[in-house]
Amino acid sequence: MSKSPLLNMVKGVAVGMVAGACLGYAGKSAADENPKIRKKINRAKHTVNDVANTAKYLFK
């Protein structure tokens, strides 16, 4: 029997959410221990925000 494509998509989304939660927890614990990592994380967040804003203006 073949599996439903919808079921595969739901499984993929669930795996992605679990992986993101694990990475988020690991990153938060590392940032709490090391201020240099916290500074790099803030810089990366600003860069991602800038890229998202640029993409938003490109699609207008």
C-alpha positions as CSV (number, residue, x, y, z in Angstrom):
1,M,0.0,0.0,0.0
2,S,1.3,3.5,-0.8
3,K,1.4,6.1,1.8
4,S,-0.6,9.3,1.4
5,P,1.5,12.4,0.3
6,L,-0.3,14.4,2.9
7,L,0.8,12.0,5.7
8,N,4.4,12.3,4.5
9,M,4.1,16.1,4.5
10,V,2.7,16.1,8.0
11,K,5.5,13.8,9.2
12,G,8.1,16.1,7.6
13,V,6.6,19.2,9.2
14,A,6.6,17.4,12.6
15,V,10.3,16.3,12.2
16,G,11.2,19.9,11.2
17,M,9.5,21.4,14.3
18,V,11.1,18.9,16.6
19,A,14.6,19.6,15.1
20,G,14.0,23.4,15.3
21,A,13.0,23.1,18.9
22,C,16.1,21.1,19.8
23,L,18.3,23.6,18.0
24,G,16.6,26.5,19.6
25,Y,17.1,25.0,23.1
26,A,20.7,24.2,22.4
27,G,21.3,27.7,21.0
28,K,19.6,29.4,24.0
29,S,21.6,27.4,26.5
30,A,24.8,28.2,24.6
31,A,23.9,31.9,24.4
32,D,23.2,32.1,28.1
33,E,26.7,30.7,28.9
34,N,28.7,32.8,26.4
35,P,28.1,36.5,25.7
36,K,30.1,36.3,22.4
37,I,27.6,33.8,21.1
38,R,24.7,36.0,22.1
39,K,26.2,38.9,20.2
40,K,26.6,36.7,17.1
41,I,23.0,35.4,17.4
42,N,21.7,39.0,17.6
43,R,23.7,39.9,14.5
44,A,22.4,36.9,12.6
45,K,18.8,37.8,13.6
46,H,19.2,41.3,12.3
47,T,20.7,40.0,9.0
48,V,17.8,37.6,8.6
49,N,15.3,40.4,9.3
50,D,17.0,42.6,6.7
51,V,16.9,39.8,4.1
52,A,13.2,39.2,4.8
53,N,12.4,42.9,4.4
54,T,14.3,43.0,1.1
55,A,12.4,40.0,-0.1
56,K,9.1,41.6,0.9
57,Y,9.9,44.7,-1.1
58,L,11.0,42.6,-4.1
59,F,7.6,40.8,-4.3
60,K,5.6,44.0,-4.0
